[in-house]
């Protein structure tokens, strides 16, 4: 009987030990799962803790519109207005993180913010390792879907050192059927040629007739088009995916004439459809040797 009692006691102790290990393991898994759910990724790829109290902030989202020159050097050939998209990505305590996409640049920013009634006021800075970096000061009105403010360049020798903006909240969506508006016809390509001082390279009515995102083009479709038309038809493919153009002559057309255009990325190669890839290759072959169309300057 003594041996039986000792055996039963050992069994009881082993069972209690297993239960304790099992309970501790379950507790660790729950703790890790909870911690992982509060990790978010900043635009620069780093991880940060997200404040659960503001994780559903109505200020989150993308805002787009004109980025207008406010303080500039009149003697320079500056760009008066580009189109910009500002994204509010994360709020953590009193810190705000986001990024801007404009003129072929995608730059992260961070700074402080505070709530003032129903609006949010923020001052944020870009990293400073790019010549076009600066400081944004803006107010967000979530109810109105507006983000307004100013930007000041770090480099005071730039053609434009301050810009203003009044942006509307808009969620980007790729639409293959987005067509170039009629206003694009006869638009200038914002580039002078010394050989033709009184003329400017322009688009023609053919530029609005082709959408290279919806059907595969043939030689017959493109062989007689002017160089500028081909260039804009090809770049309209990238514009539909939200590509931010660095080249001024292309940016001018999409920033000023195309209302559906929204810059959100500086690399959309992985987003292109098979039809778009084939059409880009075809257009490039004819674009290289196509003639330019010149119109009277200032028409």
Residue, then its C-alpha position, 0 to 999 in steps of 0.5 A: x500500500x505504501x508503494x501504491x501511495x507513493x506512485x499515485x503521488x508522483x503521477x499527481x505531481x507530474x500532471x500538475x507540472x505539465x498543466x503549468x507548462x501548458x498554461x505558461x506557453x499559452x500566455x506567452x503566445x497571447x502576449x506576442x500576438x497582442x504586441x505584433x498587432x500594435x506594430x506598423x510600418x513607416x514609409x522608410x520601412x522601419x517599425x514603430x509602435x502604434x497608439x491604439x487610441x488613434x489607430x482609427x483616426x479619421x485623418x488617415x488617408x491620401x490628399x491630393x491637389x495643386x502644390x503652388x509656388x508662394x516664394x520664388x525667384x522670378x528670374x528663374x524658369x521655375x515651375x509654378x504648380x505641380x500636383x502633390x499627394x500627401x499621405x497620413x500613415x500613422x499617429x503615435x502619441x503626439x507624433x505623426x508619420x506620413x509621406x509626400x509624392x510630387x515631381x518624381x519624389x517620394x519622401x517620408x516625413x514625421x513630426x508633431x501634431x495636436x488636436x484643435x477642436x475638430x481639426x488636427x494641426x501638424x508640423x513635420x519635416x522630411x529627412x533632409x538628405x535630398x536637395x528638395x526636402x523641407x518642412x510641412x505645416x498643415x491643418x487637417x479637417x477630417x470632416x471636410x476631407x481637406x488638408x491645407x498648409x505650406x511647405x518651406x525648403x531647407x535649401x534657400x537657393x532653390x527656384x521655389x523656396x515656399x509652396x502652398x497647397x489645399x488638398x482634397x482627400x481621395x483614395x487612389x484607384x486604377x482605372x484602365x478606362x481613364x481617357x485623356x480629356x479633350x483639353x489635352x489637344x494642342x497643348x504645348x509640351x513645355x519645351x522650347x527648341x532653339x531652331x524654332x524660337x517662335x514655335x513650340x512642340x505641341x500635341x494634336x487631336x490624335x492624342x485623345x483617340x488612343x487608350x493604350x491600357x484597354x486594347x493591344x495596339x497595332x502598327x497601323x494605330x501608331x505609325x503615322x502619329x507625331x512624337x509628342x502624341x506617342x509620348x503622351x499616349x505611352x505615359x498615360x499608361x503610367x499615369x493611370x497607375x499613379x506614377x509621379x513624373x520627374x520629367x517636366x514636359x510630361x509632368x506639365x501635361x498630366x498635372x495641369x490638364x488631366x483631372x483624374x491623375x493622382x501621383x502616388x508612386x515613383x515605381x509602377x513597373x510591377x503594376x503594368x498589365x500585359x497589354x500595357x507592357x506590349x503597347x509600351x514596347x510598340x510605342x517606343x519603337x515608333x516614338x524614337x523616329x517619329x516627327x515632331x509637331x510644332x505650333x505657333x508659340x503661345x497659341 
